Structures are given as structure tokens and as C-alpha cells.
Amino acid sequence: MPRPLFITLLVATPIAVFASTRNGWLAALSLALIIAANPIVRTIRKNRYFGSEQFRTLKGEVAAVVAEHNDVVNYVMEIRAGGSFELGSSSTGQHAHLASFTNTSAWNYRRDRNVAEYAAHVHNASLQVVRSASADPIKYLMKYFAVKADQDTLANVQRVADDISRLEGAVTNVEGRKEDITAKINPPAFVLKYYYDEFWRQVGGKLSPVQVPYPRYKFQYVSAGGNSGQTANIVLNTPTLEALSATLVEKIRWAKSVTGQRALMTTKLRRDIKTRDRYACVQCGISVAAEPHLLLEVDHIIPVSKGGPSLPENLQTLCWRCNRSKGAKIA
Ligand SMILES: [Zn+2]
């Protein structure tokens, strides 16, 4: 028996039977809903959809868009693999792995509820320090994670901030492309709900597993008996990194340093450069007006690593393709 006929019979027969009884339509409606939600029926509907002429036609129409999407997904993974997402560390527990810890307390009053965690991003401190850190995160981050107010550190912070901003831009761009492709094909809701991954496999689109790896720092207090604990968490996202850069510049400026007096790369400066360049790549001329999902990046003409400052005259807007090939040439 052909599938469509089978499904029609499967759904129609019980409905017809129920419809002839009292309160029939209500029962028929609920039965129809139950059948539609049945996993076996759902699988049949799904296979029918992916096999349909309509789906295959739309898939063909978006093929070029999907190919470009996959290119940008690869680009995201390149940024993730080549970027720097690390900064500072705490030395508490630096040698903790050399000892083993056993709770020998006779009063075993669930004292293992709060156990100090020893890791480079965790600083074990007094309750006072933990509380102060949550009130003044930048100051305490610098003090306890050895973030020094010097030029090398500032360059480091700016590099991390730049890589995070680039990755954020690329990840957001991929999300936009995904929504665009989904809207163009417009599959039934149940396909997106139950067969999301399969939908992307069928379309031929790569799903990016990359999330922005914001460096996270933690101040942790654990009482001597392990009965209580408190933590203060600091996430080095773009606003935190900008605040940290600004603080470092203030301190370096105070020390009359040349680097400290340089303008800093900020979200606002990036936006200003893109506006100045009319949201178009200065190299190949492609613009957001021509390609709505165009990924644009702000590039240092003379790279920061070669002493190029973050000043408007050393900054330019490049599309991701041009920036990628420039990066490849420099490397
Ligand atoms: Zn370009």
C-alpha cells in the first residue's frame, strides 16, 4: 500500500468511526491529535516531507546560501582555534596536585559539601576578599590573578578582547544565516521541533558547535570545616574586557607610557570605523546593502603585533573573506 494512502486510512478510519457516535466530533478531534503526535506517524510524516518535491526544490534553491554558510562556520572554527582566550591566573593551589586530601574528622557532619577547588582560574580567599571582589571585580581580578598594569599585559588584554569580539561577530553572523536558511525553506513546525539536526543534515548545512569561550574567574571562600562557602564570579566578556583595558590605560598613562596613551579598541570604535567605511569592505567593495548577511570585520592596517595602534587612521573595514586572506598572507 502506498504511504500517503496508508496514512489517510490510519487517520481517517478511527475518525469516521468516532464521528458517527455521540460527542463524536470532539472525540474525533482529540483522536486525530493523538495520532498526529504518535512517534511512528511523526516519522512517516517527516520522511514524506524530506522526500517531497517541494523540499528538494527549495533545497536546490538555497544550495549556494548553504555553501556560504558552511564557509563561515569553518571561519568560526578557525578563529576559535587560532585565537587567544586566556588571561592571568591565580597561584593558590599551584602545587595542590602534589598532596592528597582526606577528611578525617570524627564528626563527619557532611563536611564535604564545600570543598575548595584548585585551578588556575580559581582564587581561594577569605570571605572578606570574596565580598570585596564582587564589589570591585576589576581591581581584585588584577590583584589576585597577577594582571599587571604594564604594556605587555595591556597588549594581551586587547588581543583577547579582539579575538572575543571577532568570534562574537562570526558566531552571530552564523546564527543570522541559519535563521535565514530556515525561513527560506520554512519546514513544518514539527520538523524543527523533533528533527532539527536531521533538517540541517538534509539541507547540507553544518551546525557550528562553537560558543564564545569567555575566560571565567572565580574567587572562592570555603570555611575551615567545609560547612559554608561563597564565590564571586567574573566573566571576561566584552564589557569587562573594555573596563579592564581602560583601567590598565589609566594606570599606564599615570606612569607616562607611550602605549598607554594610545587609543583603545572598543565596541564603539569598531562601530565608528564601519560607519565611516559605509558598511563596505574597503578592499573588494562588497557592502551590507548588497549582501545583508555580510560579515564585516575591523582590521588593523599595520597589525598590533607590529606596533600598529588602534587609531582610526590605522583601522579599516574588511569583509571576512578579505580579512581571512590577509591573515593567511601575514601568517
Ligand atoms: Zn572584501
Boltz pocket constraint, residues with backbone or C-beta under 6 A from the ligand:
constraints:
  - pocket:
      binder: B
      contacts: [[A, 281], [A, 282], [A, 283], [A, 284], [A, 285], [A, 286], [A, 318], [A, 319], [A, 320], [A, 321], [A, 322], [A, 323]]
      max_distance: 6.0
